Amino acid sequence: MTVTPSTLTDSTSTPANEAELWEPSVIFQPDWSSGLAVESTWRTDIVAAQSAAEQRRLRRPRPRLVITNPMPSFKAEDLLTGTMAMYRSSDARALAPLWTDQAGLTAAVSASATVLNCDTTYRRLSPGARVLVYEPSNPTRPETWEVGEIDSLTDSSVTLTAGLTNSYTAAGRVAPLIEAEVGLSQSGRVGANHTGGWTWVALERVGPMSLEPTATPGSLPTGFDSYDGLPIFAFESVDWVRGVDTGIQRPGKLTPLGLAEVPDVDGPRAALSMDVDVLALDREEAWAIKRLFDSRGGRAYPLWACTPMTYTLDTVGGTTRIDVAAVGESSDWGKRPYMFVTT
């Protein structure tokens, strides 16, 4: 398999001007009880030969985020406000909070201040990006908030390009913002007593205004073992309650011939597919997983994935041979030419 890096550069697009971009007039916090979904998507062209060899071309230098934000059930007085906000998102690009990467202030800040003390590690914050600064005084709709632009940052603070308009207590929060494309379709629900809610699907605009990847595509991420220049994903935090869906995929086709079919297969063997839910117990673990897949550019660059189906070793014969219990035909082991041994 060969990989051709993207030839696109960030100079292919420019940030929206004030006439094109809608800075929201209202902010609704997500409904955490139903969950918030954040997808990180890359774009890869794949050309496969009958020998099963592939050429993959990375089409974007940065991932594209898709945020599905379920807003809480509105009070009657907020429902019209939320409805008009959804109408506005279909007319102009909008700023959408990335709530999963928000950070709490560690000290109060006054109006005109430019430095926000907060933990910026394991969050998608970078110079030039916009942030939402708000006071969570209302559980559904913050009343005091504003938008700022990051000038610089350290692990413990963010410096804005301009001073704040409002003051914030140590309970205040900072959340990165994405520039969302015009939303062609949004969904909501109206219930009794004129209450209801909306689900806002924000699709990040592609270009230099996109948030930066957590790792350079094609690089070897830190914190992972590697073999032959590729990182190893060992599935150490699998959700075993749900389990792992596995399958065997063999590229090819069945050509009708008479009363039966003739198989025409590609490559020397089938591939094992796995659908795995990986649990992250804290932000650091989640960031490591995100960094691993950003370093692969989505599907552009390969990695080693250890199957959760294990075999017990009988003996270890020196450094070049291992003995395992007899499982299936000995010739079947040739279909799996690589082994991962752990203790």
Order of alpha helices (4+ residues) and beta strands (2+ residues): beta-beta-beta-beta-beta-beta-alpha-beta-beta-beta-beta-beta-beta-beta-beta-beta-beta-beta-beta-beta-beta-beta-alpha-beta-beta-beta
